[in-house]
Amino acid sequence: MNPASIEYLQKAQKYVMQMRPVFQPNALFSDETSNYVSPMEPAEGETVTIRFRAGKNNVDAVYLISGSQKLLMEYESTKGRFDYYKVSVTMGAEVFRYYFEVRAGKIQCFYNKRGMSRDLQEYYSFAIAPGFSTPDWAKGAVMYQIFTDRFYNGDPTNDVEDREYCYIHDYSSKVTDWNKCPEFMGIREFYGGDLQGVMDKLDYLQDLGVDVIYFNPIFVSPSNHKYDIQDYDYVDPHYGRIIKDEGELLAEGDLENSHATRFICRVTDPENLEASNRLLIRLVEAAHRRGMRVILDGVFNHCGSFNKWLDRERIYENQKGYEKGAFVSADSPYRSFFKFSRDNWPYNPFYDGWWGHDTLPKLAYEQSDKLVEYIMQIGKKWVSPPYNLDGWRLDVAADLGFTNEYNHEFWKRFRREVKAANPDALILAEHYGDARDWLQGDQWDTVMNYDAFMEPITWFFTGMEKHSDEYCEGLLGNHETFIGAMSHHMASFMAPSLQVSMNELSNHDHSRFLTRTNHKVGRVAFLGHAAASEDVDVDVMREAVLMQMTWPGAPTLYYGDEAGVCGFTDPDNRRTYPWGHENQDLIAYHRAVIRIHKKYPVLTHGSFRFLHGEKNCIAYGRFSKEEQIVVVFHNGDDTRPFHIPVWPAEVEQEASLCCLFCTDRNGWRENDGVFSVEKGELVLELGPKTGMVFLQEKKEESV
């Protein structure tokens, strides 16, 4: 090339560099939703189009990198201030992991789930699992968790009686005052809530906007929490129907459950058991007619000491149609279901209990193929006709088995079996910590979202730990910690899992969120019941609910939260639903926010991006080609202006944003005015405890 040509090219390159806008890292974006991955849930062998967004005329090249493969992405289109690039990839059998490399002049950077980085961080790579999909009905579904005994008593004839049986050295008791707070160790006290009660309140749940009912365990069990399953094949007649009711209560001073003939009749007689299962069928059918789904709690890591396979209480020992339990006889067909440390039959108490609890015998899957087959049948039974349940929530799922390797092996098979029986069933696990190893498309669909929802949101809005065991002022309103925690933990989910993740503020294992707003540290045994309701801040609760309904995932209400129920961690969080004493304004608030959540598809399926963060302030966008929503929170006690760059959420440079919803110290309001965006920025003056949801108004197209 001659010198004149070289000089010309140098001048041309300099001119192009001068004309190009300054590199805009905030313009870079991609994710795993259907906005950027099409199809989002591909099959093996299917071709997927993956897209990437950059600033208009702002980059030289974008590459998709997967392992040793590096693909140049082609320019696809320009819209507003963004250029879009695409590349097509055919899926193999394995999880396809990828990230992006962006080049702009001398700048080279990478883009992954945590955003732009100058350093390669493959841990945060995007991922697509061929063949993995989650039920469409669960994506963004509004779930409602019911602790059955405390929701509503629809059938007093099935109530547990005083001295009906003995559990952990004391008698069962019937609570006659529905509004009484639970006793500190009241695992054997019953308020009478049942499945008929839930059926009686389906109108209420439907009016609230509930899509899915999640039941804490409902199978035959001696405790009110029922995480100590006695019989996996039947609904507890105390929640179902008692047709045959013979026998005697225990005499005062008698703690032998083999003498509890009324209890034995109630929970072992086939008439009662079959009638209770039929009631569950009716409930599920009634829910389905309303467009609602129902999922059950599966407690498969351990069972209960009352379980018919063990029969430590000798309830089944002399009952017709039942084999001898492993506690009773060395020749029991269920002996291999448990790990015994001594040969001490008959009545062998030396079995392995979960965390040492002899009331929770750990199930020994590795030594019993028969047990594995039995539980697989249980997993399939309840999601198949005639029951047709819509999925499982799996209790302490990572603890099942005696090794991590076996745990994964078990859940892979469980998924295959359950999905073969009902491809539309949801498999949702309880898990604390990073669930990435179980969320690779071959085991769980998703998890109860502690790390990427309940914990960060609790710290930001209340400064409290989720049990109310600690208050940390440094985490209250700490935007850096909140954004960092959410970004890190959300990266463990692929999009199909994130969109169905159970996003709770409260549940049966932690203090009620409304109680956390009072910053009182401790538990009911030391603080008393009344302290849980003192100095609570409903305005903060409303902020948290607004975030819950605009965050990626399935927002899940713990029964009574919407009515203002308070409580420290369990058992105080298991108070009854306050029928006749509800906070009606808070219920109306939930209805309104749920309507917003369900009205705009972008809130259930759209992309997510943080837009702004400063002390006590968080702003994020939910966006797609069709809709752009901006959500802003100010959790402080002052009034001040905030400058929110909304253009990264694909809001136009000059636009009008309609305030769909606002909550603050003055209450809550819908359709609260129109706000202007200038040069891609929204300027707001926000007062204390404020949350706002904005929708970009569509411009009328010229004819």
Solvent accessible surface area in square Angstrom, and as a share of the most:
residue,aa,sasa,rsa
1,M,161,0.72
2,N,86,0.44
3,P,109,0.69
4,A,73,0.56
5,S,39,0.25
6,I,76,0.39
7,E,90,0.40
8,Y,151,0.57
9,L,92,0.46
10,Q,112,0.50
11,K,127,0.54
12,A,38,0.29
13,Q,122,0.54
14,K,130,0.55
15,Y,132,0.50
16,V,81,0.47
17,M,90,0.40
18,Q,125,0.56
19,M,128,0.57
20,R,42,0.15
21,P,60,0.38
22,V,133,0.76
23,F,30,0.13
24,Q,45,0.20
25,P,56,0.35
26,N,75,0.39
27,A,0,0.00
28,L,0,0.00
29,F,8,0.03
30,S,4,0.02
31,D,22,0.11
32,E,13,0.06
33,T,13,0.08
34,S,65,0.42
35,N,30,0.15
36,Y,8,0.03
37,V,0,0.00
38,S,49,0.31
39,P,51,0.32
40,M,26,0.11
41,E,49,0.22
42,P,2,0.01
43,A,54,0.42
44,E,114,0.51
45,G,51,0.49
46,E,69,0.31
47,T,72,0.42
48,V,0,0.00
49,T,27,0.15
50,I,0,0.00
51,R,48,0.17
52,F,0,0.00
53,R,0,0.00
54,A,0,0.00
55,G,0,0.00
56,K,94,0.40
57,N,100,0.51
58,N,0,0.00
59,V,14,0.08
60,D,82,0.42
61,A,18,0.14
62,V,0,0.00
63,Y,41,0.16
64,L,0,0.00
65,I,18,0.09
66,S,17,0.11
67,G,68,0.65
68,S,124,0.80
69,Q,81,0.36
70,K,92,0.39
71,L,46,0.23
72,L,112,0.56
73,M,7,0.03
74,E,106,0.47
75,Y,120,0.46
76,E,58,0.26
77,S,48,0.31
78,T,56,0.33
79,K,121,0.51
80,G,63,0.61
81,R,55,0.20
82,F,9,0.04
83,D,7,0.04
84,Y,28,0.11
85,Y,21,0.08
86,K,61,0.26
87,V,19,0.11
88,S,66,0.43
89,V,12,0.07
90,T,87,0.51
91,M,4,0.02
92,G,42,0.41
93,A,68,0.53
94,E,137,0.62
95,V,38,0.22
96,F,25,0.11
97,R,109,0.40
98,Y,1,0.00
99,Y,19,0.07
100,F,0,0.00
101,E,5,0.02
102,V,0,0.00
103,R,92,0.33
104,A,6,0.05
105,G,38,0.37
106,K,212,0.90
107,I,49,0.25
108,Q,88,0.39
109,C,0,0.00
110,F,30,0.13
111,Y,15,0.06
112,N,3,0.02
113,K,49,0.21
114,R,98,0.36
115,G,15,0.14
116,M,67,0.30
117,S,17,0.11
118,R,143,0.52
119,D,102,0.53
120,L,81,0.40
121,Q,74,0.33
122,E,104,0.47
123,Y,110,0.42
124,Y,25,0.10
125,S,16,0.10
126,F,4,0.02
127,A,7,0.05
128,I,7,0.04
129,A,8,0.06
130,P,21,0.13
131,G,63,0.60
132,F,5,0.02
133,S,52,0.34
134,T,5,0.03
135,P,6,0.04
136,D,105,0.54
137,W,42,0.15
138,A,0,0.00
139,K,12,0.05
140,G,3,0.03
141,A,5,0.04
142,V,0,0.00
143,M,0,0.00
144,Y,0,0.00
145,Q,0,0.00
146,I,0,0.00
147,F,1,0.01
148,T,3,0.02
149,D,1,0.01
150,R,4,0.01
151,F,0,0.00
152,Y,66,0.25
153,N,41,0.21
154,G,24,0.23
155,D,18,0.10
156,P,90,0.57
157,T,98,0.57
158,N,0,0.00
159,D,9,0.05
160,V,4,0.02
161,E,49,0.22
162,D,75,0.39
163,R,76,0.28
164,E,0,0.00
165,Y,3,0.01
166,C,10,0.06
167,Y,7,0.03
168,I,67,0.34
169,H,160,0.71
170,D,69,0.36
171,Y,32,0.12
172,S,1,0.01
173,S,41,0.26
174,K,73,0.31
175,V,17,0.10
176,T,127,0.74
177,D,78,0.40
178,W,53,0.19
179,N,90,0.46
180,K,63,0.27
181,C,36,0.21
182,P,3,0.02
183,E,92,0.41
184,F,98,0.41
185,M,123,0.55
186,G,8,0.08
187,I,34,0.17
188,R,33,0.12
189,E,9,0.04
190,F,6,0.02
191,Y,8,0.03
192,G,6,0.05
193,G,1,0.01
194,D,0,0.00
195,L,0,0.00
196,Q,32,0.14
197,G,0,0.00
198,V,0,0.00
199,M,32,0.14
200,D,73,0.38
201,K,42,0.18
202,L,3,0.01
203,D,94,0.49
204,Y,34,0.13
205,L,0,0.00
206,Q,79,0.35
207,D,87,0.45
208,L,2,0.01
209,G,13,0.12
210,V,6,0.03
211,D,33,0.17
212,V,0,0.00
213,I,0,0.00
214,Y,0,0.00
215,F,0,0.00
216,N,3,0.02
217,P,3,0.02
218,I,2,0.01
219,F,1,0.01
220,V,0,0.00
221,S,4,0.03
222,P,0,0.00
223,S,0,0.00
224,N,6,0.03
225,H,30,0.14
226,K,2,0.01
227,Y,22,0.08
228,D,1,0.00
229,I,0,0.00
230,Q,0,0.00
231,D,0,0.00
232,Y,1,0.00
233,D,23,0.12
234,Y,47,0.18
235,V,0,0.00
236,D,0,0.00
237,P,0,0.00
238,H,11,0.05
239,Y,5,0.02
240,G,0,0.00
241,R,56,0.20
242,I,24,0.12
243,I,101,0.51
244,K,68,0.29
245,D,65,0.34
246,E,100,0.45
247,G,32,0.31
248,E,119,0.53
249,L,56,0.28
250,L,1,0.01
251,A,63,0.49
252,E,137,0.62
253,G,64,0.62
254,D,35,0.18
255,L,85,0.42
256,E,98,0.44
257,N,3,0.02
258,S,41,0.27
259,H,101,0.45
260,A,0,0.00
261,T,60,0.35
262,R,55,0.20
263,F,2,0.01
264,I,12,0.06
265,C,19,0.11
266,R,5,0.02
267,V,0,0.00
268,T,6,0.04
269,D,20,0.10
270,P,91,0.57
271,E,93,0.42
272,N,0,0.00
273,L,3,0.01
274,E,72,0.32
275,A,6,0.04
276,S,0,0.00
277,N,3,0.02
278,R,138,0.50
279,L,2,0.01
280,L,0,0.00
281,I,28,0.14
282,R,117,0.43
283,L,0,0.00
284,V,2,0.01
285,E,83,0.37
286,A,11,0.08
287,A,0,0.00
288,H,68,0.31
289,R,183,0.67
290,R,79,0.29
291,G,61,0.59
292,M,3,0.02
293,R,71,0.26
294,V,0,0.00
295,I,0,0.00
296,L,2,0.01
297,D,1,0.00
298,G,1,0.01
299,V,1,0.00
300,F,2,0.01
301,N,1,0.01
302,H,2,0.01
303,C,0,0.00
304,G,0,0.00
305,S,1,0.01
306,F,2,0.01
307,N,0,0.00
308,K,25,0.11
309,W,2,0.01
310,L,0,0.00
311,D,0,0.00
312,R,57,0.21
313,E,34,0.15
314,R,90,0.33
315,I,1,0.00
316,Y,0,0.00
317,E,24,0.11
318,N,125,0.64
319,Q,59,0.26
320,K,198,0.84
321,G,79,0.76
322,Y,53,0.20
323,E,100,0.45
324,K,87,0.37
325,G,0,0.00
326,A,0,0.00
327,F,19,0.08
328,V,9,0.05
329,S,25,0.16
330,A,35,0.27
331,D,133,0.69
332,S,8,0.05
333,P,50,0.31
334,Y,27,0.10
335,R,94,0.34
336,S,43,0.28
337,F,0,0.00
338,F,1,0.01
339,K,85,0.36
340,F,36,0.15
341,S,93,0.60
342,R,143,0.52
343,D,121,0.63
344,N,65,0.33
345,W,48,0.17
346,P,88,0.56
347,Y,74,0.28
348,N,0,0.00
349,P,66,0.42
350,F,62,0.26
351,Y,22,0.09
352,D,50,0.26
353,G,11,0.10
354,W,48,0.17
355,W,199,0.70
356,G,67,0.65
357,H,97,0.43
358,D,75,0.39
359,T,19,0.11
360,L,25,0.13
361,P,0,0.00
362,K,18,0.08
363,L,0,0.00
364,A,0,0.00
365,Y,2,0.01
366,E,72,0.32
367,Q,87,0.39
368,S,4,0.03
369,D,118,0.61
370,K,101,0.43
371,L,0,0.00
372,V,15,0.08
373,E,75,0.34
374,Y,57,0.22
375,I,0,0.00
376,M,1,0.00
377,Q,97,0.43
378,I,2,0.01
379,G,0,0.00
380,K,47,0.20
381,K,55,0.23
382,W,0,0.00
383,V,3,0.02
384,S,23,0.15
385,P,109,0.68
386,P,75,0.47
387,Y,25,0.09
388,N,59,0.30
389,L,1,0.00
390,D,6,0.03
391,G,0,0.00
392,W,1,0.00
393,R,0,0.00
394,L,1,0.00
395,D,13,0.07
396,V,27,0.15
397,A,0,0.00
398,A,32,0.24
399,D,56,0.29
400,L,2,0.01
401,G,6,0.06
402,F,73,0.30
403,T,70,0.41
404,N,82,0.42
405,E,130,0.58
406,Y,30,0.11
407,N,1,0.01
408,H,28,0.12
409,E,109,0.49
410,F,4,0.02
411,W,4,0.02
412,K,73,0.31
413,R,66,0.24
414,F,1,0.00
415,R,24,0.09
416,R,150,0.55
417,E,34,0.15
418,V,0,0.00
419,K,32,0.14
420,A,86,0.66
421,A,38,0.29
422,N,28,0.14
423,P,107,0.67
424,D,59,0.31
425,A,0,0.00
426,L,0,0.00
427,I,1,0.00
428,L,0,0.00
429,A,0,0.00
430,E,8,0.04
431,H,22,0.10
432,Y,104,0.39
433,G,36,0.35
434,D,65,0.33
435,A,6,0.05
436,R,45,0.16
437,D,86,0.45
438,W,21,0.07
439,L,1,0.00
440,Q,39,0.17
441,G,14,0.14
442,D,56,0.29
443,Q,4,0.02
444,W,1,0.00
445,D,0,0.00
446,T,0,0.00
447,V,7,0.04
448,M,2,0.01
449,N,5,0.03
450,Y,3,0.01
451,D,30,0.16
452,A,0,0.00
453,F,0,0.00
454,M,1,0.00
455,E,48,0.22
456,P,9,0.06
457,I,0,0.00
458,T,1,0.00
459,W,45,0.16
460,F,2,0.01
461,F,3,0.01
462,T,0,0.00
463,G,0,0.00
464,M,0,0.00
465,E,31,0.14
466,K,19,0.08
467,H,44,0.20
468,S,0,0.00
469,D,59,0.31
470,E,86,0.39
471,Y,74,0.28
472,C,42,0.25
473,E,128,0.57
474,G,49,0.47
475,L,42,0.21
476,L,38,0.19
477,G,0,0.00
478,N,39,0.20
479,H,37,0.17
480,E,125,0.56
481,T,58,0.34
482,F,4,0.02
483,I,42,0.21
484,G,26,0.25
485,A,28,0.21
486,M,0,0.00
487,S,24,0.16
488,H,58,0.26
489,H,46,0.21
490,M,23,0.10
491,A,4,0.03
492,S,13,0.08
493,F,13,0.05
494,M,8,0.03
495,A,8,0.06
496,P,10,0.06
497,S,0,0.00
498,L,27,0.13
499,Q,8,0.04
500,V,0,0.00
501,S,0,0.00
502,M,0,0.00
503,N,0,0.00
504,E,4,0.02
505,L,5,0.03
506,S,1,0.00
507,N,0,0.00
508,H,3,0.01
509,D,33,0.17
510,H,0,0.00
511,S,0,0.00
512,R,0,0.00
513,F,0,0.00
514,L,7,0.03
515,T,0,0.00
516,R,0,0.00
517,T,10,0.06
518,N,15,0.07
519,H,70,0.31
520,K,54,0.23
521,V,69,0.39
522,G,15,0.15
523,R,83,0.30
524,V,10,0.05
525,A,52,0.40
526,F,175,0.73
527,L,68,0.34
528,G,30,0.29
529,H,59,0.26
530,A,74,0.58
531,A,11,0.09
532,A,0,0.00
533,S,56,0.36
534,E,81,0.36
535,D,110,0.57
536,V,42,0.24
537,D,28,0.14
538,V,44,0.25
539,D,22,0.11
540,V,8,0.04
541,M,1,0.01
542,R,13,0.05
543,E,0,0.00
544,A,0,0.00
545,V,1,0.00
546,L,0,0.00
547,M,0,0.00
548,Q,2,0.01
549,M,1,0.00
550,T,1,0.00
551,W,0,0.00
552,P,8,0.05
553,G,0,0.00
554,A,0,0.00
555,P,0,0.00
556,T,1,0.00
557,L,5,0.02
558,Y,1,0.00
559,Y,0,0.00
560,G,0,0.00
561,D,6,0.03
562,E,0,0.00
563,A,4,0.03
564,G,20,0.19
565,V,11,0.06
566,C,11,0.07
567,G,0,0.00
568,F,0,0.00
569,T,1,0.00
570,D,53,0.27
571,P,21,0.13
572,D,0,0.00
573,N,0,0.00
574,R,21,0.07
575,R,33,0.12
576,T,11,0.06
577,Y,0,0.00
578,P,24,0.15
579,W,49,0.17
580,G,68,0.66
581,H,131,0.58
582,E,35,0.16
583,N,55,0.28
584,Q,110,0.49
585,D,79,0.41
586,L,1,0.01
587,I,3,0.01
588,A,36,0.28
589,Y,0,0.00
590,H,2,0.01
591,R,61,0.22
592,A,0,0.00
593,V,0,0.00
594,I,2,0.01
595,R,133,0.49
596,I,13,0.07
597,H,1,0.00
598,K,93,0.40
599,K,138,0.59
600,Y,21,0.08
601,P,85,0.53
602,V,3,0.02
603,L,0,0.00
604,T,19,0.11
605,H,78,0.35
606,G,6,0.05
607,S,0,0.00
608,F,32,0.13
609,R,44,0.16
610,F,32,0.13
611,L,15,0.08
612,H,44,0.20
613,G,25,0.24
614,E,51,0.23
615,K,103,0.44
616,N,26,0.14
617,C,0,0.00
618,I,0,0.00
619,A,0,0.00
620,Y,0,0.00
621,G,0,0.00
622,R,2,0.01
623,F,1,0.01
624,S,14,0.09
625,K,137,0.58
626,E,110,0.49
627,E,31,0.14
628,Q,19,0.08
629,I,0,0.00
630,V,0,0.00
631,V,0,0.00
632,V,0,0.00
633,F,0,0.00
634,H,0,0.00
635,N,3,0.02
636,G,4,0.04
637,D,110,0.57
638,D,65,0.34
639,T,83,0.48
640,R,61,0.22
641,P,76,0.48
642,F,1,0.00
643,H,94,0.42
644,I,0,0.00
645,P,38,0.24
646,V,0,0.00
647,W,31,0.11
648,P,2,0.01
649,A,0,0.00
650,E,32,0.15
651,V,4,0.02
652,E,79,0.36
653,Q,70,0.31
654,E,94,0.42
655,A,13,0.10
656,S,43,0.28
657,L,0,0.00
658,C,27,0.16
659,C,0,0.00
660,L,11,0.06
661,F,0,0.00
662,C,4,0.02
663,T,0,0.00
664,D,18,0.09
665,R,104,0.38
666,N,136,0.70
667,G,19,0.18
668,W,59,0.21
669,R,80,0.29
670,E,69,0.31
671,N,112,0.57
672,D,46,0.24
673,G,38,0.37
674,V,91,0.52
675,F,60,0.25
676,S,73,0.47
677,V,3,0.02
678,E,115,0.52
679,K,166,0.70
680,G,0,0.00
681,E,62,0.28
682,L,1,0.00
683,V,79,0.45
684,L,6,0.03
685,E,128,0.57
686,L,4,0.02
687,G,20,0.19
688,P,35,0.22
689,K,19,0.08
690,T,4,0.03
691,G,0,0.00
692,M,11,0.05
693,V,0,0.00
694,F,0,0.00
695,L,33,0.17
696,Q,17,0.08
697,E,73,0.33
698,K,159,0.67
699,K,135,0.57
700,E,170,0.76
701,E,160,0.72
702,S,114,0.73
703,V,198,1.14
